Amino acid sequence: MADYNHKQIEPKWQKYWRENQTFKASVDKSKPKFYTLDMFPYPSGAGLHVGHPLGYIATDIVTRHKRNKGFNVLHPMGFDAFGLPAEQYAIQTGQHPAVTTRQNIERYKEQLENIGFAFDWDKEVQTCDPKYYKWTQWIFMQIFNSWYDHDLAKARSIDELTAIFRESGNAQVNAACDDDAPLFTAGEWNSWTEEEQQRMLLKYRLTYLSETAVNWCPELGTVLSNDEVKDGFSERGGHPVIRKKMKQWSMRITAYAERLLEGLDSVDWPEPLKEMQRNWIGKSKGAEVRFQVENSDIEIEVFTTRIDTIFGVTFLSLAPESELTAQLTTPEQKEAVEAYVAQAATRSERDRMADVKTISGVFTGSYAINPFNGEKVPVWVADYVLAGYGTGAVMAVPCGDQRDYDFAKHFDLPIVPVIKDADISEQADPTKDGIMINSGFLNGLTCKEAIDKAIEFAEEKGVGKGKINYRIRDAIFARQRYWGEPVPVYFKNDIPYLVDEKDLPIILPEIDKYLPTEDGDPPLGRAENFTYTPAGESEAYPLELSTMPGWAGSSWYWYRYMDAHNEEAFVSKEAQEYWENVDLYIGGSEHATGHLLYSRFWNKILFDLGHVNQEEPFKKLINQGMIQGRSNFVYRLKGENKFVSKGLKKDYDVAEMHVDVNIVRNDELDIEAFKSWRPDLADAEFILEDGKYICGWEIEKMSKSKYNVVNPDDIIERYGADTLRLYEMFLGPLEQFKPWNTNGIDGVKKFLGKLWRLFHNDRGEFEVSDTAPGKDELKSLHKTIKKAEEDIERYSFNTSVSTFMICVNELSALKCNKRAILEDLLVVISPYAPHITEELWSLLGHTTSIIDAPYPQYKEEYLKEDDIEYPVMVNGKMRTKLQLSADLDKAEIEAAALADANVQKWLEGKSPKKVIVVPKKIVNLVV
């Protein structure tokens, strides 16, 4: 076999791994464990492009290396298979989402296997599989049956809470609960009916039903998360989205705000990602203050971090969704306020917060009384205030807040300075350092002193108190969609009850079409007999018609991988205690405030309830960068079907046009393929340069619309999977964004050819010698062993590829075919290029996979230099070179340099003023 034939060898080893379950992992307490994980992919119909495998290749390299190092490694793969895209396709085609999802998964698996990943496919999970979502439903039930005890800082069983209520009421309960939860005694609790008790418990459960402002998309008939809304339109389909109040399931992630913050200090995650979570949680220390509405019993409660500026309040702002908005609107202002509220409902919260240029608002007609100075301040409605953050009301201090300042300027409201020497002539001054003025009894105090004094005053007068606030809001946990997990809840007299565990899973029923019902119910309202009959009862009760959100199934999946076939539990105690949590997790930073936050939240609940023994799910996380597309362009003469090559286009009036990069090689257009690309190009003419059509290029996001999507199947067909793997790593550091450019891939392919030829003679015959290796061969090998291991440990994969190339070039120059060198070299390279190394490993006579070979230990003795060549500089100019023993110390090196005849000639009999010796580098003499 003269040359390496990837088309024969790669499928051979993929079949071997599959049939021998080479990568199957099970609990083995005799070995240390290592759990590598890729972020759950959603299987889209488009399949993979070359950007998708980047992170997978990195985890695969680590997986294989850790196996070589003696670790028991779990590296699973599965699919986050519920979601809106499959449902939308089902609505358009009438095809069941399960069908297209299954087809997409098979396509993904085929592509992933072609790249040669060391996945344990025996552990595969799919979130849409009832065997999987049975346990998603079970976890929901655990959360529903829990409450959060602030005193113990943990979740507890709801049964423990009912026992407390039965014995002593709720006066001493410090729980995360609804703001309107009333005080009650044990006697009152015990006198209530079961229905009344259940309604009260809903105010304490970690998952609960409540009226919540949501992003509602009428066209899609569902609630959307903030991530699914852009500029007031659904990201999927571009349909209008409005804010409206609906009865929704929510989860009290707010109860875990402080622990979610603290936990970030215990994990090895990128600092920018941690900061994104900290900002999303948004902890702030401040005070709550109540403003009495004039001539009313209504109070407006605000949260502020700058109570020291309260004398500078010149108006209050309410969120459009606030219940107070309608209550405080006077008849004269009713029409204007209602129109403004309707307009604000068309904008998502994210858009409202991000848009600092648009200034809008409307006066309610009501006034409130500043509790510190008794002055009247007007109450406005402004869409930069959010109902879910703080209290949904803001005390506006224009002198210190830019949005308040812009609002006041726009509507000609007063701006009162409260910090001495602050310049507010052109903009607000948010300084926290200064002396208070125009602030009554706070005058003359520093800002910090004024904050303490103002909180003390508010608490004494009973108009406020110091408080810690969080920006994060409870997570909405319901979608009015079909393609999601059914919620295991039925309703009796409008009160939610859990189904019996033995009746799980509640299977997603068949329906005639995937749209809301004519009555506006979610698609599950179309299902026949979608009801539940509890044990011991004859009546069938309606089941919940909403389904779980897309993040439900991905908030615990790493545990199922540990024990994927367990029918008795979501994970066995033994498996979880052995694998514990994920050692290395690689995925995109776009999941920072979605999946990664919800996963930590669910994990902490499971930890509190004793189901898992680790509070944080992912020890180390790396955000891989994006591989960007390298677009190609052709230049069409305007009004003609004629195209001019890039170098000549300046002489013509042309229009630039994207062209499919798959018919371009090294920026040279395949003209015949171009003519076949589209019917309108069949008779195209070309103005060439040097007989070629040269395309233009630009770096852009990889996208079908730009025709720059490169299919890994095409690369594998032409170059092989090992070339693809090495090249993706060679493009640059894992975390960086980098352009895909097929122009450089030939060099990687040639490297594999050189590696192959080390094992073959000039006639293409396999020939390896058992002769003892020489010093230079050992040096080349051992510096490669050392560098590759260091690179993998710090996840610097691109530099390893360069090291391999240097090593193979050196060994080729030495005509090395020594078994003692090449065998170890294969093990070092195998995580990156597993197919070619498996083949050569087999040819060397091994009968087991190279993944089980021990990683070679580098020996420092082979890297020691016997002699060092020292350039000797005299007054900054090199005058000679000396070969000196590597063992000499500084004094000996200096003595040798001064004794050299050439050096003495340049010194001209003078003694040097200074001698600088850099060991193993250089000698510098200053005369």
N, C-alpha and C positions, 0 to 999 in steps of 0.2 A: 504494500500500500504506500505509494510514493508520497501523496499529499494528504493532508487532513481533510476528510470529507464529512462536513458537519451534517449533511442531509442523511447520511447513514448512521453516524455515531450518536447524534443527539437523541433521535427517537428510540434508539436501542437502549440507552441508559434511562430515559424517562420510563420506558416500559419496565425495566429492571427495578427501578425504585418503586413503581406502582405495585408490581406483582409481589415484591418482597417486603412491602410496607416499611421501607428503610427508615422513614422519618416518624414512624408511630412512637408515641411517648406514653409511658405509664408511670405510676408512682414507683420509684426505686430509691429507697432510703439509703442505699449504699453509696449513692452519688450525690454531689451537690446539684441543685436545680438551677435552671435559667429559663425564664419565660419571656420570649420575644413575641411582640404583637404588632400587627398593622391595623390602622383604623379601618373598621368595617366598611367595605365598599358597597355602594348602591349599584346594582347591575342595570345599567342603562342599555337601551337598544343599540347604541352606537358602538358598544364594546370598548376595548382599551385603545388608547393611542400611546405613543412612546413616552409621554410624560407621566402616565399613571404608574408604571412599574418602578419608578425611581426609589421610593421609600421601601417597596417590597424587596428590591435588590439589596438595599442596605441591611434590612433585618435578616435577609437570607445569608448574607456574608457573615454576620454576627452569629447566626444560628449554627452554621457549619463550622465556624472557628471554635465556638464553645464546645461543640461535640468533639472536635479534635483535642480540646483541652481537658476532656474528661467529664464535662457537665452532662447531666440529663436534661435535654432541651425540649421544651414545648413550643412549637411554632405552628399554630393553627390558622385556618382561614374559613370564612363563612360570608354570609350576605345579609345586609340590612335591606330586606326585601319588601317591606310595606312602604307606602308613600304615594304622594300625589301624582307623579308622572305616569305611573302605571294605571292609576285610576282615570286620569284624563284621556289616556289612550283607549281605555276601555269604553269611556263615554263616546268617543269619536267613532269607534269601530264596532262596538257591541261585543267585543271579545273579552272573556273573563280575565281580570288582571293576573290571576294565577297562571294562565297560559303563557302570556307574554313574559311574565317574571321568570317562569321556568326556562323558557327559551333563552332569555338574556343570561341567566345564571350558567346554563350549559355553554354558551358562547364564552363567557368570562373564564370559566374553568378550563376550557380548551386552550385559551390564550395563555392563562397562567401556567398551565402544565407545559406548554411549549417553551416557556422561558426557563424551565428547570428549577422551580422553587422547591425548597425542602419543607413543604407544608405537610402536616399530619392531616390528610383528608379524612381520616377516620373520625376526626373530631368536628367535621363541618357542621355548622348550624345555619339555619335560614329563619329569620324572624317570622316569616309567614307560615311556617310549619306548625300545625297545632301541637305537636310534641314539644316544640320550643315555647310557643306563646302560652301554653298551659302554665308555665312557670313565671312568665311575665304577669299573667293574671294573678298567680299565687302571691307574687311580691306586692302587687297592688293591694291585695287583701291584707297583707301584713301592715302596710302603711296606713290603710283605712282603719285598722284596729289598733292604732298607736296614737299617742299624744306626746308633746314635748314638755318635759319638766325642766324649767330654767334653773331651778335650785340644784338639780343633779347634772344639768347640762347634757341631757340625753333623752332619747325616745323611750317611752315605757308603754306597756300594754294598756289598752283602753279599759280592761277589766280592773286594773289597779286604780284607775281614775274613778270608775263607778263605785268602787269600794270606799274611796275617800269621800265622795259625795254622800254616800249612804251614811257614813259615820259622822261627818263634820261639815258637810256643805262645801262651798268653794272659797270661803274667805281666806284660807291659808294656802290656796293653790296658786303657785306662780308658774303659769303655763302659757305657751303660745296659743292664742285663741283669738276669736273675732273681737273687734273693738267694742261691739255692743253686747258682749256676754254679761248678763246681770249678776249681782251677788245673790246667793240664795243659801238657805240653811239646810241642814240635814232633814229637818222636818218637812220643809217645802219639797225637797227632792223626793222624799219617800211618799209624799202625797200625790205626786204627779202620775199621770198615766204613762204607759210604755211609750206612746207616741210623743208625749211631751218630753220625756227623758231622752229619747232618740234625737229629737230636734235640738235639745241642748248639747248633746254629745257632738253633733255636727259642728258646733262652734269650737270644738277642741280637737277633733280628729286631724291627723296630718294630711289626709286628703278629704276634701269636703266640697259641697255644692254651695255656690253663692252667686249673687248678681255681680257680674264683672264686666268692665269695659274691655271689648275685644276688637280685633281687626276682622271685620266681617266682609266677605266677598260674595255679593249676591249672585254673580254669574257662576261662581264655582260652588255656591251653596255651602260654604264652610268657613270656619275660623282659620285665620292664618297667623303664624308667628311673626314677630318683627323681622326676622331674617327672610321671610317670604314676601315681604312688601317693600317696594322701592318707589319713592316719589308718588305715593298714593295709589299705586297699581300693583296687582299681583305679579310676582316675578314670573310665575308660570302663566302664560297666556295674556298678560298685560291688561287684566280686567280691573275696573275701579274697586277700591277697598274703602270702607267707611268704618268709623268707630261707633260701636253701639253696645248697649248693655244687654247681656244675655245671662241666663242661668248656666253656669259652667262648673265642671269639676276643676278644682285647683289643688296644688300641693304646697304645703307651708315650707318652702325652701328658705323663707325669711327666718324661720326658727333656727336655722343652721348658719346664718350669716357670719357670726363671729368664728365659729369652728371652721367654716370654709376659708376664712381669712387666715386663721392660725395655721391651718394645715399646709398652706403654701410654703411655709418656712421649713417643712419637713421633707419636701420633694425636690428632686433635681430636674427642674423644668427651666426652659428659657426665661430669662427675666422679663422680656417684653410680654410674653404670654401671661406670666404671673401678674404683671401690672394691669393687663387687660381685665383679668378677673377681679383684681382689687378695685379697679375703677367701676366695674359693673356692680360689684357688691356695694361700693360707695359708702363706706363708714364715715360718719361725721359726728363730732361732738358739738352740742349746742343746747338749745332750750325750746320748749314749747310754750307759746304765749297765746292767751285767749283775748280776742277783741270782741267786746259786746256790740251787737248791731243796734243802732239808734232806734228807740221806740219799739223794741222787740225783745223777746226772750232768747233769740238765736245768738249763739256765740260762734265766731270764726276762729278756729284754732290753726296756728301756723307753727312751723318748725323753722328755726333760724340758727345758723352758726355764728351770727353776729348780733346778738342781743344788745351789745354795746351801742349799736347804731339806731336803736328803736326810736330815739327822738327825731331821727331823720326820715321816718316813715311818712310819705305823703299820699299814698294810696295802697289799697290791697288788691291783689289779683286772684281770681278764682279760675280753676280749670274749667273749660267748657262742659266737661262731663260731670262736674261736681253737683251733688244733690242740692247744694246751697244756691247754685246759679238760678234755678227756677224759683226757689223760695224767696230770694232777695230781689228779684226783678220786679220793678214797679210797673203798673199798667201802662204808663207812658213809654216805657222802654221795652215792653214785651215783644213787639214785632222785630225790633232791631236785634235784641238778644237772641231770639229764636233763629233768625236768619244767620247770625254769626255762629251759633252752636252747630247748625246744620252744615255750614261751610267747613268748620273745623273738623267735623266728623269724617270728611273726605281725606284727611291727612293723617298719616301714621305718626305715632309718638316719636319715632326716630327722625322723621322728616321735620317735625315741629321743633325738636331740640337742635337739629343740625342747621336749620335755616335761621341764621342770625340777621339776615338782611331784611326780611319781610317783617314789618311792624304792623300788627293789627290788634284790635280789641274793641270792646263796647262797654259803656257805663251801664251798671244795673239799675241806677237810680237810688240805691241805698247808700247809707253811710255807716261806718263803724267808729267806735270810740277808742282812741289810743289809751290803754290802761295806765301808761306812765305819765301822761300829761293832760289827759282828758280832751284832747283835740279831736275834732271830726275829720275822718279821712274817707274819701269816696271808695266804693267797692266796684271794681271793674272785672270784666271777663277777658282773659288773654290766653291764646293757645300755646304760649311758651310755658305755661304752667300745666303740669301733668297730674291727673287725678290720682294716679297710683304712687307718686313719690311724695313722701311726707304726708301732709294732710290734704293735698289738693288745693292749698291756698298759700299765697306768698305775701309777706309784708314787704312792700316795695320801698327800697331805700335808694333813690336815684343817684345820690352822691357817691355811693360805694359799689354799685352794681351796673355794668354796662347795659344790660338788657333793660333794666329799670330806667336807666338814664335815657336810652334811646326812646323808650315808651313815653316817658315824661316829656321829652322834647317834642315828640310827634304830636302828643295830645295837649300840649301846653299846660302841664301839671307842674307844681312847685318842685324845686330841687333845693333842699336845705343842707348846707355843709355841717358836718358834725366832727370832723377831724381838723385840728389846727394846721394851717399852712398847706392843706391839700388843694391842689389846683384842679378845679372841676369846670373850668371855663369851656373846655372842648370835649372832655370825656370824663367818665367816672374815675375815681381814684380808690381802688380796693385795698389800700394799705391797711395793715394791721398794727402798724407802729405809729404812734402819735399821741397827741393829747386831745381829750374830748372838749368840744365847744358846743354851744347851743343845745346842751343836753341836761339841763336842770341839775339834779344832785350828782350827776356823773361828771360835770365840768371839772377839768383839771386833772382827771385820772388818766392813766395810760389805757390803751384799748384792753389789755389783759385785765387790768384792775377793774375796768368798767364792766367787763363780762361777768366777773365774779360778783360784783356789787349789784348788777342788774338782775342776775339769777336769784340772789338773796332777796332782793326787793319783790320779785315776782312770786317767790314761794311764800314770803311773809304776807303779802296781800292776797294770796290765793288766786292769782291770775296767770300762773305759769309755773314751770319747773325745769330744772336741768335734765337733759336727756341725750342719749346716743341714738342716732338715726342711721338707717341704711337705705341706700337707693334701690337695692334689689327688691323686686316684688314677687309675690307668690306665683308659681309657675302654673299657667293654664294647662289643664290636662284633659283636653277633650277636643275632638275634631268631628265636624259634621260630614264625615266621609264614610265610604264603604271599606276601602282597602286599608284596614288597620285592625288592631287587636280589639275584639269585643270587651267591654268593661264588665266584669263579673258581678253585676249589681242588678237587682230587681226592685220594683217600687210597690210598696203597699201603703195606700192612703198618702201617696206623694212623698213617702219617706224611703230613702235608699237602704236596702239590706243586702248583705253579701250572700251569694249562693254558697252552697255547701262545698267544701274542698273536694269531696269525693266526686262531685259533678263537673270538675274541671277536666279538660278545657271547655269553655263555652265556645262552640265552633261558629265561625263566620258563616252565616246562612247564604244560600243561593237567592238572588233577586233577579227581577226581569230586566232592570236597567239601573245604571249607577248614578242616578240623579236624585235630588230631594223629592219628596212626595208632593202632590198637589197642595197639601195642607202645610207645606213648609217643613215637615219633619225630615231628619237626615235620611239618607238612602236606606238604612236598615229598617225604616218604617214601611218599606215595601215587602219585607219578608213575611211569609205566612207563619202564624203561630210562633212568633219570636217571643216566647213567654217562658216562665219558670214556675214550677210547682214545688214549693218547699216540702221536705219530708213531714209527713203527718198531716198535711193539709190537702184539700181537694181543689182549691181555687188556684188557677194559673194567673200569675202576675206579670205585667209587662217588664221586659228587660230594658236596660239602658240602650238608647238608639245611637248615641255618639260612640265613636271608637277612640282608642288611645292615640296620642300624637306619635309622630315618627320617632321621637327620641326615647320612647318607652323601651323598645326592644334592644336598643343599643346602650342602655344605662346599666346593664349587668352582664352582658354577653361573655365577657372574659372568664366569668365563673363557670358558665356552661361548657366552655372549651375544656375545662379541667376534667369534666366528668359527663361527656355529651350524651351518653346512653342511659344515664341513671333515671329510672322511672319512679323512684321513691322520693327524690329530693332534687332541688335545682343544682346542688353539688353536694357530694358526700363530705362529711367532716374530715375524713382521712385525706381525700384529694385536695381539699382547700387548705388544710394545715400544711401539706407538703408543698404545693405550688405557691401558696400564700397570696401573692399579687403579681402584677406584671413588672418585670425587671427593666424591660426596654420597650417603649411604645413610640412608634413613629407615625406621624400624620400631619395634616395641615393645621396652621394656626387659625384658620377660619372657624374652627370648632371651639375656640377658647371659651366663649360665653354661652355655648349651647351644650353640645354633647359632653365636653369635659367638665362643665359645671354640674350638669344633671347627674353624670356618672358619679362624681364625688359625693353628691347629695344622697343618692340611693345607697351608695356604699356605706356611708356613715350611719344611715338608718339600719341597714342589715348588721352593721357592727354593733350598734346599740342594743339590738334585739338578740344578739348572741349567735347570729347565723354565720358570721365570718369573723376571722380573728385579726384582720388588718383594717385600719380606719381609712387609709388612702389606697386607691386602687392601682395607681401607676407610679412606680418609684422614679424612673427616669423617662423623660419625654424629649423627643427631638422633632422639631418642625422642619420637614424637608422643604427645600425651595421648589419653585415651579420650573419645569422645562418649558421654555417658550418656543413658539413656532418661528421658523425662518421662512418667511413668505417669499415667493418669487413673482416677478412681474414681467409681462410682455407689453409692448408699446404699439398700439394700433393707430395707423394713420386715420385721422378723423374723416368720417364719411366713406371709408374704404375698408375692404376686408384684407388689408395688407399690414404686415407687422415688420417693424424695423428693430434691428439688434441694438442693445443698450448703448454701445459706443458710438452709434450713428444717430441716435434719436434727437440730438441737439439741432440737426439740420432739417427737422420735420416738425409739423404740427401734430402732436400725438396725444392719445388718451391712455393713461396707465390702466392695466387690467391684471387682477390676480390670476395666476395660473396654478394648476395642480402641481404641487412640489414633487409628486411621485412620478411625473414625466419630465423631471429636470434632474440632471446629474452634474455636479460641480458647476452649477449655474448655466450649463449648456442644455438648451431645449431639445427634446426628442421631437423633431418636427412631425414625423408620421404619427406618433402617439398623440400629439397636439391636434392634428387634423381629425383624429378619431374620437377626441375627447367630447366634442359637441357637434351636432349636425351642422350648425351654422359656420363651422370652421373647416369643413371638409375641403372647400376650394380656396382656402387662405393662401396668400402669397407672402414671401419673406424677402426682406433686404438683409443680407448676411454680412458679417465681418470676418474675414479670413475663412470663409466657407462654413461658419458656425453662426447659430443664433444664440447670443449671450443674453441671459435674463438679468433684470435688476433684482435686488433683494432688500428685505427689511425685517427687523425683529418685532414680532407681534405676539399676542396671545394665540395659542393653538386653538383654531376654531374651524368648523366646517365651512363657514361663510367666507373664510379667507383662503380656502383650499390648501392650508398648510398643515393639515393633520397627517401625521405619519403613522401608519399602522405597523405595530411591532411584527405582525405576521410577515409583512413584506421585507422587513429588515432581516428577520430570521431566515426567510427563504433565501435571501441573497447572501447574507454574511454569517448566519448562525446565531444561536441564542447566546453562546459564550461571548461572541463579539459584541452583541447588544449589551450584555451585562457589564462587560469591561468598559465599553464606551460610555455608558450612562454614568458610571463612576468617574471616568476620566475627564468628563466635561467640566468638573469643578467641585468645590466643597458642597457637601450634601445640603447644607442649609441655604445656599445661595440660589437666586434665580439665574438661569443660564439658558442660552439659546440652543436649540437643536440644529445641528449643521451636519448633514450626512457627508459633507466634503472631507471631514477628518476621520471617518470611520475606517478607511482603507488601511491606515497605519496600525490600528488595533488588530484588524484581520491578519495583516502581515506578521505581527508579533506572535499570534497563535501558530502561524505557519513555521516561524523560526523555532518556537518551543517544540513543535512536533518533530522538526528535523534534527534536534539534539539527540533524539532517540533512534534516528534512522541514518544509515550510511548513504553514500552518493548514489547507490542503486535503488534507494527507497526501501531497503530491507531494515527491519527492526534489529538494532545492534547496540547493546549496552555492555560496557566492560566492568569487570569486577576489580580492575586495577585500583590501587590506593590513590586517592586524589592528591593533587599537589597543593602547595601553599596558596597560590593565587585562586585556585578553584574554591578552596575552603573559605578563603576571605570573601569572595563574591557571594557565596551561599549564605554565610553567617551574618553578613551585614544585611542581607535580604530578610532572613529569619527575624532578626531583631527589629528592623524597620517595619515590617508588615504587622508584627504583633503590636508594636507601639501604636501604629496607625489605627488598627481595629479597636484597640482599647480607648482611643480618643475619637473614634468615628471619623477619621480623616482618610476616606477610602481613595480619593483621587491621587494622593501622593504614593499610595501603595502600587497603583497601576504603573506609575513612572518607574518605581523601584524594580518591579518585575521586568520591565523592558530593558532597563540598564543591565540587570543580572543576566538575562538571556543573551543580550549582545556580548557581554563579557565572556560568558561561557562558550558562545559560538566562536569568538575570536580565539579562545584557548582550545577549540576543537574538543571540548569536554563531552564525553559520553559515559562518565563514571557513575555506576549505580549509586554509590554512596552520596553523590552530589544530587543527582537527578531525582532520586526517590524522595528525599526531604524537600526538594524544590516543588515537587508536585503537590505535596501536602500543604505547603505554604500558599500556593496559587489556587488550590482547589475551591475555596469558598467563593472566589470570583468567577472561575471558569470550571464549573463542576463536570461538564461532559467530557472535554478533552482530557482532563486529569484522570477521570474514572477509566477512560479507555487506555491511557498509558499505564495507569496503575495496574490494570488487568494484564496488559502485555508484559509487565514486569514480573508477573506470576502470582499476584495476589488474588485471593478468591473471595474476599470481603470488600465492602465499599470503602472508599478512601475517607469517607466521613467518620469512620471509626478508627482511623489511624491516629496515633498520638502526634501532637504537634511537636516538631523538633525543637530542642533547646539550643539556643545559640551559645557559643563558647567564646568568651572574651579573648582567649589566647589566640584565636584565629584572626582577630581583628587588630592585634598588636602589630605595629610596624617595627621591623628590625632596624631600619635606618630612616632618617628623616632628611629631606633635602631642604636646607635652609638658604634662602636668599639673604645675602649680606649687603646692607645698604651703608654707604658712606656719604654723610651729608645729603641724604634723601635720594641718592642715585645708586642703583644696584651695580655692584662692582664684581661680584663673584657668587658662586653657589657652593655650599659645603654639604657633603654627605656625612651625617653624624649619627651615632647610635641613638635610638629612641629612648634609651635609659638615662641619658645624661641629664644632670640638673643644670640650673641656670648658670652657676659658676663655671661648670665644666664647659658649657656651650660658649660662654664668653671667652674662656681661656683658649679654646680651640680656634675661635674666630681671630683673636689677636695674634695667634701664632702662625696663621696662614700667610704664605709669602705674598699672594695677591693683595691681601688686606694691608699688609705692611707697606707695600708699594704705594697704595693710595693714602696711607696715613703720613707718608713722607717723614718718618721718624718722630712724629708728634704723638703725644698721649691723648686719647680721646677724652673730651670733657664729660661725655655721657655715653653709656652703653645700655641700650634697651634690648632685652631678650624676651621674646614672646615664645615660650616653649612650643615646639612642633610647628612653628609658623615662620618666624623671621628674626634676624639680628639687625639692629640699626645702630650705627656708630656716628656720633656727632663730634666733629673735630673743632 
